[in-house]
Amino acid sequence: MQTMRRMELKADQLYKQKIIRGFCHLYDGQEACAVGIEAGINLSDHLITAYRAHGYTLTRGGTVREIMAELTGRRGGIAKGKGGSMHMYTKHFYGGNGIVGAQVPLGAGVALACKYQGKNELCVCLYGDGAANQGQIFETYNMASLWKLPCIFICENNKYGMGTSVERAAASTDYYKRGDFIPGLRVDGMDVLCVREATKFAAEHCRSGKGPILMELQTYRYHGHSMSDPGVSYRTREEIQEVRSKSDPISLLKDRMLSNNMASVEELKEIDVEVRKEIEDAAQFATTDPEPPLEDLCNHIFYNDPPLEVRGTNPWSKLKSIS
């Protein structure tokens, strides 16, 4: 969680220096969700999320260097510098997806593949409170339920869909009840242990063939919706400060570990020093690594085809695509 927090704060800094450009949705505040979910499933299970994806890329096996270099659009990035903030992928992680809600039916497709292949795997399918009113989500619930797909639908409710509070956007804010015929849980998304235990329960439900299950993680984002949103026009600075002081996921776990003698202050400080160093190294790499050359632009359009010509920005410029 500390690595995620520091990584996102570094991304904020690089964005303000105009080293990271374009879309950039930061995950700080919600770290307990990604870390808790990963602790409750296996690496061979599958996960798909929306465009606030840096945290999940890390838990699914991406490195800080690869993520930072992807944010700056460099060759060493996790998607070779072509995906940016919203489109990162690793094995069994089907990425950030830029279209609101579109990853939910895709996740059910992954769950269908899990069932079809009979490997006792499942798919965690994440979306935000802003996507929760999308029609495609309810269509997906229906199909997943009919086919008893091993799919955990998770609504990360961070209280605001862009600049609109959940109360103004949804007639019912009980997102865990939205599945109707799918059982639902409401979980404290600021407590990493709660998230872990709920995910274990949900995973067990799916693996025993009972079909899909729904979880609502009540969480909070400290930054705006994206870097272009200052995040204080629709909520007060005091509100953000209150969440930070009372229910920060990292502070909560730290206090719990200290009060139960599970770690010493020195050990936690050491972790922080190591994390800071890792982030600095990654930032150094992300700012010095070369950008991908133009001839790489059209590669990997197809998975397994002979090289083909791709038209450039006009009929005369031709680029080559290699699988």
N, C-alpha and C positions, 0 to 999 in steps of 0.2 A: 504493500500500500504506500509505503514511504517512497519507493522508487517511482511509482505512478505519480504521486503528488509532486515530487521534484521535477519529474519529466515534463509534466504539464505546465509547471511554473516556468521552466526553461523555455518551453514552446511559446508561452505568452511573451516572454522577453524577446525571443528571436522574431516573433511576429511584429512586435512594436519597433524592432530595428529594421523591418522590411526584408528580413532574410527568409522568413517563411511568408509566402504569398497565398492569396486565394482563400478558399474555405478552410476554417480551422475550428473545430468544436472540441472544447476541452472537457476533461472528465473529472477534474478535481472536486472533491466533495462526495463523489459516488464510488470511491475506490472499494468500499466494503462489498458492493454488489459483485463486481468482477472477480475479486479475490475469493469471496465466499462461494460463488457458483463453481469456480474452478476446483475448490477444495471438496465439493460435493459430488463431482463427476470424474470420469477418467479422461486421460488425454486422447484416448481412442474414440471418445464420444465426439459429437459434432456441435458446432455453435455458429450462429449467424446473428448479426446485429445491424442496427441502423448506422448512422454516420458519426456517432460519438464513439469511435472505435479504438482509440489509442490504448486504452486500458486492457481491452480484450485481446488485442494483438500481442500484448506483453504476456498475459496469462496463458495464451495459447501457444507460446513458444518463440515469439519474436523477440529480438534483443533490442535494448534501448538504442544502440547504434543504428540498427536497421530502421527503427521507427523514426528517429530524429533525421536520418538521411533521407527518408521518404518524405518527411515534412518539408525539407529544403529542396526536394526534387533532384536528388543526386543519384549517381549510378549505383552506389552501395545500398540504396534504400530497399525496403522489403519487397516492393513491387518495381524494382529497378528505376525508381524515380518517376514512374509514369502514373502513379495512383494518387499521390498526395494524401492529405489528412483523411479523406473519406473512403479511400479504397485500398485497404491493406488486407493481405491474405496470408495464411500459413496453412500447414496441413490440418485438415479437419476444421478449418475456420474459414467461413465463406464470406468473410469480409464485412466491412462497412458497406452499406448500400445507401446511395444518395437519394432515393425516392422514398418519401414517408410511407411507412407501412408495407412497402413492396417485398421486404425480406421475409415477411410472415408466411405467405404462401410458398416461397422458395424453401423455407425451413421445413414446412410440412412435406415438401417433395423430398428433402433430405431424410426426413423421418420415414417416409414411404420406402426409400432405398434401404434404410436400416432394417426395416421389417422384412423387406423382400429378400435381402441377403442373409437374414437370420443370424446375425452375429451378436445379438443382444446388446446393440448399441442404441443410443438415443440422440435426439437433436434438441438443443436448447435454442429457443427462438425468441429473441428479445426485441421489444419495441417500446416506445415511450408513451407517456400519457397523451401526447399530441396526436399519436397515430391510432390511439385506442378507439376512436370513433369512425375509423375507416371501414367501409363495407367489406373490403377484401378480407379483413381480419375475421369477420363473422362467417364469411363463406368458408374460410380455412378451418375455423372451429368445427363447422358442420362436417366437412369432409374428414378431418382428423378424428372426429368422434365416431363417424360411421365406420371408418376403416380401422379404428382402434390404433392409431399411430403412436409410436413411442416419442411423443413430443412434449417438452415442457415449455409452455407459453409463458413468458415473463414480461410483465409490464413494469418498466423502471419508471415509477411515478416520481419525477423530481419537482412536482408542483406547478410547473409552467411549461406549456407547449409554445416555444418561441417566447413571445411577450404576453401570452394569455394564460391567466391562472386557471387551474382545473375547474374551479367553481364557475367561471364564466364560459367554459368550453364544453362542460359535460353535465347533462341533466342528472346523471348519477355518477358520483366520484368513487363508488365502490367497484373499482376496476376488477377486483378478484371475483366479483359475482357476475361479471359480464359474460362468462362462458355459459351461463344458464345450466345446460346439461353437463358441463365439464366441472369437476370439483375445483374449488379455488382456495388459496391461502393468502392471507395478508401478512406481510413480514416486515420487520423493522430493517430497512435497507441500510441503516447507519451502523448496524451491529454485525460485524463480519461473522461472528459465531452463529447468530440467528440465521443468517443467510445460508451458511454452510449446512446447518442441521435441516433447514427447510428444503434445501436442494437435495440432500441425501434422501429425505422422505419422498420427494417428488420423483427422484430417479428410481427408487425402489418401486414406486407405483407404476412407472412406465415399463420397467424391465419385467414386471410380473404379468404383463399383458393386459393391464386394465385400461389402456388407452391414454389419451392426453390428460394433462393436469395444468392448472393455471396458477401463477404466483404474481402477486403485486408487491413489489419492493418499494416501500416508502422511503425516498431518499431526497437529496437536495444537491443542486449544482451551485458552486460558488461563483463561477464566471457567468457571463451572459450566455445566451443561446449559442452564439458563435463569437468570434473575435470582433465582428463588426457591431455587436450589441453590447453597449456598456453595462447592461444588466441592472440598472438602477432606476429606469424610467417607469417600470411597472411594479417595483417592490422597493422597500426602503433599505438603506445601508444597515439600519439597526436590525432588520429582520435577518439579513445575511450574517451579521455579527453575532446575533443570538444563537443561530444554528451552529456557527463555528465554536462558540464558547460552551454550548450545552451538549451538542451531539455530534461532534466531529468524529468520524470513524476511527481515525488514527489515535486521537487523544483518548477515546473511550477504551480502546484495546490496551494502550500504554498504561493507563491508570489501573486497569483490571490486572494486568500482568505484574505491575509493581506491588499492588496491594495484596496479591496472592503469592508474593515472593517467587514468581516464575522467571523474573529477569531483574537485573540490577540497572540502575540509572546509567552506569558506565557502559554496560553491554548495549543499551539502546543508543547511547551516544556514538559508540563504535559503528553501529549499523548506519546511523545517519552520516557519519564521516565517509564510510565506504560508498554509500548511495550518492552523496554529493560528488565524489570523485568520478564514479561511473557516469554520472550525468554530464560532468564537465568534459570528460574524454569523448563521450558521444557527441556533444555539441561541437567540440573541436573537429571531429571527423566529419560531421554533417555540414560544416562550413568550409572544409578544405577539399572534400571529395569532389571529383569532376562531375559536371552535369552529363547526362547521356548524350551521345552524338546524334545528329539528325538521322543518320542511316539506321539507327535503332528504332526510329519512331514507329514503323509499321510492323515490326517483328511480332510474332506470336498472335497474329489475328486468328489463324487456325492452329489446331493442336498438332496435326500430323500430316501436313500437305507438302508437296514439293514447293520450292520457292516460287513466289508469284509477284507480278508487278502490280503496284497500287498507284492509282492516280494521285498526284499531289494537289496543290491548291489551284493549279490550272492544268489544261489538257497536255501541256508540254513537259511539265515536271513529273518524272516518274520515280517512284521509290520502290525498294525491294522489300518483300516480306518473307522472312524465314521462320519456320515453325520452331 
